[in-house]
Amino acid sequence: VQIVVHMVYFLHMNSRSEGGWNLMAMLFTLIIVGVTLAGALWVMHNMNANMMHLPPMGAEEMLHR
């Protein structure tokens, strides 16, 4: 909510300012941030799920790798 208040009241961003380019830039930024965040969470989830299937490694096995 605070971000929206700052953009509207302090930065004077709305759908009419500069022919809508500010709104388009903000939407593009939000899409890129969303894709990046979703991708990072997806990769971390898959790494966690795949690492759980490995057998536990003892000190002797760690020395030989």
Rosetta blueprint (number, residue, H / E / L):
1 V L
2 Q H
3 I H
4 V H
5 V H
6 H H
7 M H
8 V H
9 Y H
10 F H
11 L L
12 H L
13 M L
14 N L
15 S L
16 R L
17 S H
18 E H
19 G H
20 G H
21 W H
22 N H
23 L H
24 M H
25 A H
26 M H
27 L H
28 F H
29 T H
30 L H
31 I H
32 I H
33 V H
34 G H
35 V H
36 T H
37 L H
38 A H
39 G H
40 A H
41 L H
42 W H
43 V H
44 M H
45 H H
46 N H
47 M H
48 N H
49 A H
50 N H
51 M H
52 M L
53 H L
54 L L
55 P L
56 P L
57 M L
58 G L
59 A H
60 E H
61 E H
62 M H
63 L H
64 H L
65 R L
